[in-house]
Amino acid sequence: MMETLYKKAKGYDVEEIVCEYNVDEEGNKILSKEKHSVKHVPPDLSAIKAYMELRDSELSRMGTEELKKEKERLLKELKKSEVKKK
């Protein structure tokens, strides 16, 4: 999760491929044009803020098993709050 958030906070390049096809008399698709381009996705301010907050939080210090337990705990709390609303 942190790696993805960091990438979004930093900005990244994406290769985009656009293909155009023609159809021949027999109905077969034939590739007529292929265009490759690289697009830059700029840094996201919200991702920068979230990354900086999470980097120093308790979550960043937890191991995989601890994170799984925390996830389960939070899901249980969410279900309880949904039941109370009904």
FENBEL-V443673 format. One record per residue. N is the residue number from 1. PHI is phi in whole degrees, 0 to 359 (999 if undefined). Layout:
n->{N:N}
phi->{PHI:PHI}
//
This chain:
n->{1:2:3:4:5:6:7:8:9:10:11:12:13:14:15:16:17:18:19:20:21:22:23:24:25:26:27:28:29:30:31:32:33:34:35:36:37:38:39:40:41:42:43:44:45:46:47:48:49:50:51:52:53:54:55:56:57:58:59:60:61:62:63:64:65:66:67:68:69:70:71:72:73:74:75:76:77:78:79:80:81:82:83:84:85:86}
phi->{999:296:295:294:296:298:300:293:291:276:93:203:256:232:274:242:239:246:245:245:237:245:248:277:298:269:88:276:280:234:293:252:216:220:242:253:213:245:247:262:265:290:302:255:298:296:293:298:297:296:298:294:292:287:304:258:274:297:302:291:267:280:278:301:295:296:295:297:296:296:299:299:299:293:295:297:299:297:297:299:290:290:294:296:291:282}
//
